[in-house]
């Protein structure tokens, strides 16, 4: 089936680690409009696998804010925490195919290794499985580890298809990228796809979710553009459908800084309490 004949399905997938701000509103409205313009479907997904930071109260606040904005979405909402078996099954497949390995290095050790690379700190981390005896010793000692995707093994499995990986950018990446983009996942190095302590990582969860929900158009901020090559690789390795992508601009405040939870950006709840209407905010963001 051609992409043009495929029903458009978009999604907004926040993590309930705080309240939504203008940047979130812009992204949700953009995704919903893309679906509405095409007569398609708009989904909301709660990405709550980070149990240390996610809170149920934030999830409800997210849904309340989206409803206040005037958005509607299909139910039930998919919550990642309720579908861990889907991610474990994908990880098991990668393990069976010899595409991932246990990495026991700490974050500090990885950063130090990257910084000492021959061409400087721009190098990405590339590792390899430990000898079986050493791995068994560390596992027996209960040392924490992460599952890393081996770019070397992925290249060997896919062959020429690895070099041919691409994705369609319908709008524009952060450096003006548009159209058919050659994916270069090796630039990211051996990325983490799961951790012993925290479970599945973002890259793996998002491609599994998008495939199972039938998402055909990923609408998200340009700050996630560089995550796309690795996600395209995982889609190819797992035999998952390939969506198209629209990366939108990142909203910034009067100070020129992007809106962010960590910088305590004004939340939609605070905007609502100030008396501003949802219509006024939609107009401010260019949706009226």
VMD Tcl script that draws the C-alpha trace (Angstrom):
set ca {
  {0.00 0.00 0.00}
  {1.40 3.42 -0.89}
  {1.93 6.07 1.76}
  {-0.63 8.30 0.01}
  {-3.31 5.58 0.38}
  {-2.52 4.90 4.03}
  {-4.91 6.53 6.54}
  {-3.10 9.23 8.50}
  {-2.67 8.40 12.19}
  {-0.78 10.84 14.40}
  {-0.02 10.84 18.12}
  {0.97 13.09 20.99}
  {3.06 11.14 23.48}
  {4.00 13.08 26.63}
  {5.72 11.73 29.72}
  {3.86 12.46 32.98}
  {6.88 13.95 34.72}
  {5.43 17.44 35.04}
  {2.71 19.73 33.77}
  {2.36 20.73 30.14}
  {3.56 24.12 28.86}
  {3.15 26.10 25.63}
  {5.65 23.94 23.78}
  {3.62 20.82 24.56}
  {0.41 22.57 23.52}
  {1.97 23.55 20.19}
  {3.10 19.98 19.53}
  {-0.25 18.43 20.46}
  {-2.20 20.94 18.36}
  {0.16 20.40 15.41}
  {-0.27 16.62 15.53}
  {-4.05 16.88 15.93}
  {-4.32 19.32 13.02}
  {-2.28 17.03 10.77}
  {-4.74 14.22 11.43}
  {-7.80 16.44 11.06}
  {-6.58 17.96 7.78}
  {-6.18 14.47 6.33}
  {-9.40 13.08 7.77}
  {-7.29 10.78 9.91}
  {-6.98 9.75 13.54}
  {-5.29 11.46 16.49}
  {-4.01 9.42 19.44}
  {-2.68 10.31 22.87}
  {-0.09 8.00 24.42}
  {1.28 8.27 27.95}
  {4.99 7.40 28.03}
  {5.31 6.46 31.69}
  {7.98 3.77 31.82}
  {10.30 5.98 33.90}
  {8.70 5.00 37.19}
  {11.14 7.11 39.20}
  {9.90 10.37 37.64}
  {6.38 9.71 36.33}
  {3.38 10.52 38.54}
  {-0.33 9.60 38.11}
  {-1.36 13.14 39.04}
  {0.63 14.51 36.12}
  {-1.08 12.08 33.75}
  {-4.51 13.33 34.76}
  {-3.32 16.93 34.50}
  {-2.06 16.24 30.95}
  {-5.43 14.86 29.88}
  {-7.24 17.79 31.53}
  {-5.00 20.29 29.74}
  {-5.51 18.64 26.35}
  {-9.28 18.64 26.86}
  {-9.12 22.33 27.84}
  {-7.30 23.03 24.58}
  {-10.30 21.56 22.78}
  {-8.62 18.35 21.64}
  {-10.30 14.96 21.43}
  {-8.58 11.63 20.97}
  {-9.32 7.95 20.71}
  {-9.72 5.89 23.86}
  {-8.47 3.97 25.66}
  {-5.22 5.89 25.97}
  {-2.17 3.63 25.67}
  {0.01 3.71 28.76}
  {3.46 2.26 28.31}
  {3.52 0.89 31.86}
  {0.63 -1.41 30.92}
  {2.40 -2.92 27.91}
  {5.87 -3.88 29.15}
  {5.47 -7.34 27.65}
  {5.44 -5.77 24.16}
  {8.82 -4.14 24.75}
  {10.27 -7.23 26.39}
  {9.21 -9.27 23.36}
  {10.98 -6.83 21.02}
  {14.12 -6.91 23.17}
  {14.00 -10.72 23.22}
  {13.91 -10.74 19.43}
  {16.92 -8.45 19.24}
  {18.75 -10.70 21.71}
  {17.88 -13.85 19.74}
  {19.25 -12.23 16.58}
  {22.50 -11.29 18.33}
  {21.89 -7.58 17.83}
  {22.32 -6.38 21.42}
  {24.90 -6.94 24.14}
  {25.23 -6.25 27.84}
  {27.28 -3.16 28.65}
  {28.48 -2.78 32.25}
  {30.19 0.60 31.80}
  {28.86 3.47 33.87}
  {27.76 6.70 32.23}
  {30.94 8.39 33.47}
  {33.09 5.64 31.93}
  {31.28 5.92 28.61}
  {31.67 9.71 28.53}
  {35.36 9.40 29.37}
  {35.85 6.89 26.56}
  {34.05 9.11 24.07}
  {36.11 12.12 25.13}
  {39.36 10.21 24.56}
  {38.36 9.01 21.07}
  {40.97 9.67 18.33}
  {38.84 12.32 16.63}
  {37.66 14.02 19.77}
  {34.48 14.05 21.89}
  {32.18 14.06 18.84}
  {32.80 10.32 18.53}
  {29.89 8.06 19.52}
  {30.31 5.09 21.86}
  {30.95 1.72 20.24}
  {31.45 -1.35 22.39}
  {31.36 -5.12 22.18}
  {30.14 -8.07 24.24}
  {32.37 -9.11 27.13}
  {33.99 -12.55 27.13}
  {31.48 -15.07 28.46}
  {33.39 -15.73 31.69}
  {33.76 -12.03 32.52}
  {30.10 -11.35 31.75}
  {29.06 -14.27 33.98}
  {31.24 -12.95 36.80}
  {29.68 -9.49 36.61}
  {26.16 -10.87 36.39}
  {26.87 -13.07 39.40}
  {28.05 -10.01 41.31}
  {24.78 -8.26 40.51}
  {26.43 -5.40 38.61}
  {23.99 -3.14 36.73}
  {24.12 -3.16 32.95}
  {22.42 -1.75 29.88}
  {21.47 -3.52 26.68}
  {23.16 -1.73 23.78}
  {22.27 -2.12 20.13}
  {25.37 -3.25 18.22}
  {25.75 -1.18 15.07}
  {28.26 -3.71 13.76}
  {25.80 -6.58 14.19}
  {22.96 -4.54 12.70}
  {25.06 -3.70 9.66}
  {25.95 -7.36 9.21}
  {22.32 -8.49 9.52}
  {20.88 -5.95 7.09}
  {23.73 -5.87 4.61}
  {23.08 -3.42 1.77}
  {19.77 -2.45 3.39}
  {21.72 -0.86 6.26}
  {23.33 1.66 3.91}
  {19.99 2.22 2.14}
  {18.07 3.13 5.30}
  {16.12 6.35 4.85}
  {13.05 8.21 6.05}
  {10.68 10.83 4.65}
  {10.78 14.24 6.32}
  {7.66 16.11 5.21}
  {8.60 19.36 6.90}
  {12.07 20.36 8.00}
  {14.80 19.11 10.29}
  {16.94 21.43 12.45}
  {19.42 21.94 9.59}
  {16.81 22.34 6.87}
  {16.59 18.62 6.00}
  {13.55 17.83 3.85}
  {12.26 15.02 1.66}
  {13.91 11.63 1.48}
  {16.67 11.61 4.09}
  {19.47 9.06 4.23}
  {19.49 7.61 7.74}
  {22.92 7.21 9.30}
  {22.25 5.40 12.58}
  {25.92 4.56 13.05}
  {26.52 8.22 13.94}
  {24.75 7.57 17.25}
  {26.99 4.64 18.15}
  {25.75 1.66 20.13}
  {22.69 3.21 21.74}
  {20.99 1.87 24.86}
  {17.71 0.08 24.15}
  {17.05 -1.26 27.65}
  {18.46 -1.17 31.19}
  {18.47 -3.80 33.90}
  {17.12 -1.33 36.46}
  {14.81 0.95 34.42}
  {13.64 -1.46 31.75}
  {13.16 -0.50 28.12}
  {14.63 2.76 26.79}
  {12.95 5.42 24.66}
  {14.16 4.34 21.22}
  {12.82 0.80 21.50}
  {9.55 1.67 23.25}
  {8.59 4.37 20.77}
  {9.03 2.24 17.64}
  {7.08 -0.64 19.21}
  {4.28 1.70 20.28}
  {4.04 3.45 16.93}
  {3.88 0.12 15.08}
  {1.27 -1.43 17.38}
  {-0.88 1.70 17.27}
  {-0.64 2.02 13.51}
  {0.94 5.47 13.60}
  {1.67 6.54 10.02}
  {2.84 10.11 10.63}
  {5.13 11.05 13.53}
  {4.69 14.73 14.37}
  {7.17 15.98 16.96}
  {9.71 18.68 17.73}
  {12.85 19.21 15.67}
  {14.90 18.39 18.78}
  {14.02 14.72 18.15}
  {15.04 14.73 14.48}
  {18.41 13.13 15.22}
  {16.68 10.24 17.01}
  {15.00 9.19 13.77}
  {17.91 7.25 12.15}
  {18.23 4.90 15.13}
  {14.47 4.42 15.23}
  {14.42 3.65 11.52}
  {17.11 1.06 12.11}
  {15.08 -0.59 14.88}
  {12.02 -0.60 12.61}
  {14.05 -2.39 9.94}
  {15.54 -4.91 12.36}
  {12.15 -5.73 13.89}
  {10.20 -5.72 10.63}
  {8.00 -2.81 11.73}
  {6.13 -0.42 9.45}
  {7.85 2.84 8.52}
  {5.95 6.06 9.28}
  {6.59 9.42 7.68}
  {7.90 12.27 9.84}
  {7.10 15.93 10.39}
  {9.46 17.71 12.76}
  {8.12 21.08 13.81}
  {9.89 24.15 15.14}
  {10.68 24.45 18.84}
  {8.85 27.21 20.64}
  {10.91 29.68 22.64}
  {9.91 32.24 25.23}
  {10.55 35.99 25.34}
  {14.04 35.25 26.67}
  {14.87 33.20 23.58}
  {15.08 29.95 25.55}
  {12.96 26.96 24.63}
  {10.09 26.14 26.90}
  {11.12 23.29 29.19}
  {9.85 21.63 32.36}
  {13.28 21.85 33.95}
  {13.31 25.64 33.52}
  {9.88 25.94 35.14}
  {8.22 27.24 32.00}
  {4.73 28.66 32.59}
  {2.36 25.70 32.58}
  {-1.02 25.41 30.90}
  {-2.56 25.16 34.37}
  {-1.00 28.50 35.28}
  {-2.16 30.02 32.01}
  {-5.68 28.77 32.68}
  {-5.64 30.19 36.22}
  {-4.52 33.56 34.85}
  {-7.85 33.82 33.03}
  {-6.55 33.34 29.47}
  {-8.96 31.28 27.40}
  {-8.03 28.19 25.43}
  {-9.08 30.01 22.27}
  {-6.70 32.86 23.03}
  {-3.83 30.43 23.57}
  {-4.62 28.55 20.35}
  {-4.62 31.88 18.52}
  {-1.30 32.83 20.14}
  {0.15 29.55 18.88}
  {-1.28 30.02 15.38}
  {-4.23 27.61 15.49}
  {-7.19 30.03 15.24}
}
mol new
graphics top color blue
foreach p $ca { graphics top sphere $p radius 0.5 }
foreach p [lrange $ca 0 end-1] q [lrange $ca 1 end] { graphics top cylinder $p $q radius 0.2 }
display resetview
